[in-house]
Amino acid sequence: MKPIVSESVYKKLYSILQKVKSPEGKQLGMELSKAKVVKDADLKKDIITLNSTIEVQETSLPKPIKLKIVLPDEADLSQMKVSIFAPISIALFGFKESYSFNWLMPSGNKTLKILKVIN
């Protein structure tokens, strides 16, 4: 499945990526290049985008993780606000509720299931 992103978020992230030269920026750019870009009004409510609050289950953990995907300057782990450049955000961005997949994280290959998306 290809990630899905709205036109406005695509443009915003593309603009940020022009200034960022990090491995995470490169990875996010690769994911954006594969994404299906849709009109803002056509992005369904169960698709993870910027400012989405999500609940995700990583199979090796006993409880789901609840987090919000934000721009880097809004990131605050004490409030579970995670930068779009974080590996978990890149893995989840553009996918929908109930989707499961494997993703290579810094700690190894993980299986993730998106339990809930709130936009």
Phi, psi and omega in degrees: 000137177272144174295153180242134182220145178283156180303314184294319179291320177302312181297318180297313181292320178300318179298316178295318182295336177295337183257348186256128179236061180240163176302322179294320177298319178296317180295316178298319178299320178296318179293319178297324181293337179269348189288152170271120181265128182237160175299147182308316182293341182267356179285119182289153185292343181264013178261134180284127179220187175301140179070013172284139168261130185227156172240124184228143178252124172260125194301336181273357180256146182287330183237153174294158177255134175248127181210166177237133180268123186226171173292156185306322182286351178257355184297138179202099184297334178295336177253010181059035173263112189250134180299145175300340180274353177290144181307320181293324178294316179299320180296321187270332187304128175090359180256167188247165178308140178080359179282136176240144180195165175262144181213136177278112180257168177304331180270006178120182181287127183236148173257125183241143173230126179278113183272322185205142177232128177238119178245000000 
